Amino acid sequence: MKLLRLCLLSLFVLPFSFLHADNSPSSPSQPSHGIAIFGDLKYPENFTHFEYTNPEAPKGGVIKGAAFGSFDSFNPFVIKGNSAAGSGLIHCSLLEIASDEPFSLYGYLAEKVEEAPDHKSVTFTLNKNAKFSDGTPVTVDDVIFSFQTLVKKAIPLFAQYYKDVKAVEKGGPDQVRFVFSTDKNRELPAILGQLVVFSKNYYTKHDFEKADLTPPVGCGPYKIATFQPGQSVIYERIPGWWGENIPSQKGQYNFDITYIYYRDQTVLFEAFKAGDHDFRVENIAKNWAQGYDLPAVKEGKLVRKEIPNKLPQGMAIMVMNTRKPLFKNRKVREALAKAFDFEWANKNLFFNAYTRSLSYFSNSDMASSGLLEGEELSILEPFRDKLPPEVFSEEFKLPITNGMGNDRKVTAEVDKLLKAEGWVVKNGKRVNEKTGEPFVFEFLLNDPTYDRLVSVLQRNLAALGIEITTRTVTPSQYIQKTTNFDYDMIMAIIPETETPGNEQREYWQSKYADLKDGRNYSGIKDPVVDQLVDLVIDSPDRPILRTRVHALDRVLLWNYYGIPGYHSKVTRIAYWNKFGMPEKKPKDGVGLYSWWVDPVLEKKLQR
């Protein structure tokens, strides 16, 4: 979801984790302290804190993070502007995700939640102590205002995401009730639990749609202390924050946070090694293999860790924009996907650090595999005449090359596919045999980190007579171009959770293909995919959900909407040794918000 584009609480570029949840028939029909996903809540009503936090963690100190690019806004909820890293820390939501369960949410702004037995409404009871950073109380009117504002004025995806909400109404002095137009959207109560709440009073005086650098009022743990436009921003913990002792918040947000902006990734990395910021998720394999041969590492001042990755990795993909005529042909897309030499790239660029992604739900039990059979076959059989025949007869695979960069067998296979679709070679150039149009397209980038990867694809396709040009633009230009679908091919990440649900609409359904600032990057308009997504959302239990997601995954894969990338089975982090942290970890293995600054360790660094 695009609570969504926000990744509102993502800090220092941690791996994507889209926060959403499903409700199930076993969910409470009486007021409860939380919502469980396909099962019982892990934490009882009288729990005091999440196990991956330390309720006695000391408060104080600063963690410095890095951000790439620039910013000109503190509003991540609208299309305009480039919002500052960490903007979501200012705000809070009705419920809070537990990071050590498949998907469960517990009380935050709302201390109680009650889903109607018929699945057609949900009621939240607000915490009477909740306050905004200006000291005013959070009220039911603020919740209603926030919902209506997000639907009418925010990123268009909010309106789509909440489209099954028929009405929102005041149920009492501290209660707000959302009424649904359907009982088929089982995760909607949990989705509404993630509703970010704004101050109606503040936004009556300030234009919500204006993207500027006016520090907003919020109800989260932080407020903006100081900032330098486009260069840095400091978030300060609010003294005596109203939510500090709520069980879902206890032991978290223990330090102030500074973001320092860099416009060059190499400079950013060198600055980290020099101690200019404190924490880094290392997503560049070359850096991990060769960039940390430093005295500080040997002395234990700079810590490196590889953490087993237990989270779904989704799909990193080179997206082909099917809105463009060149990419409308599925067999042409298949040819391009098969031409990419992953084995050479993994060996020569990535130090064999990655695994090829052969599912949109990689590293999870939602990933399809093997031949189509059983219940999955039953789901897809009615669509047989509308699907690629390979769905029913083959296991999805991509060529495994010899890793030498010149696998002639693979090149011959791709050449054959292209010729069959009317793309032939003349004078060393691939052209359309009917029109003479050359096979040329542009790869749009906003991060030079991907240059080497794209150069591999360029070389692979050049051997087939296909030309790729590249254009690297600023983050702001990139947002503008992608918002308007002005690209041929881009790098994208389709993040997934353990429980896929409503967010699948915006990735794949036809109605999202023309929605500006949406995430149907490829422009998919397929009635079969539309129906499969609806089936996923209406899954009554986890086994059925798994089967339906497998079916959706197969259809997406065999349509080759992009060139599948790769994922890591570990998360690589590096940090300056100034932190204390709980022994137990959430599923991401990090739990950065539950860390704290240890004054003794910090003094030892002396940097």
Secondary structure by P-SEA (a helix, b strand, c coil): ccccccccccccccccccccccccccccccccccccccccccccccccccccccccbbbbbbbbbbbcbbbcccccccccccccccccccccccbbbcccccbbbbbccccbbbbcccccbbbbbccccccccccccccaaaaaaaaaaaaccccaaaaaaaccccccccccccbbbbbbccccccaaaaaaaabbbbcaaaaaaccccccccccccccccccccccccccbbbbbccccccccccccccccccbbbbbbbbccaaaaaaaaaacccccccccccccccccccccccccccbbbbbcccccccccccccccccccccccaaaaaaaaaaccaaaaaaccccccbbbbccccccccccccccccaaaaaaaccccccccccccccccccccccccccaaaaaaaaaaaaaaacccccccccccccccccbbbbbbbccccaaaaaaaaaaaaaaacbbbbbbbbcaaaaaaaaaaccccbbbbbbccccccccccccccccccccccccccccccccaaaaaaaaaaaacccaaaaaaaaaaaaaaaaaaccccccccccbbbbbbcccccccccccccccccccccccaaaaaaacc
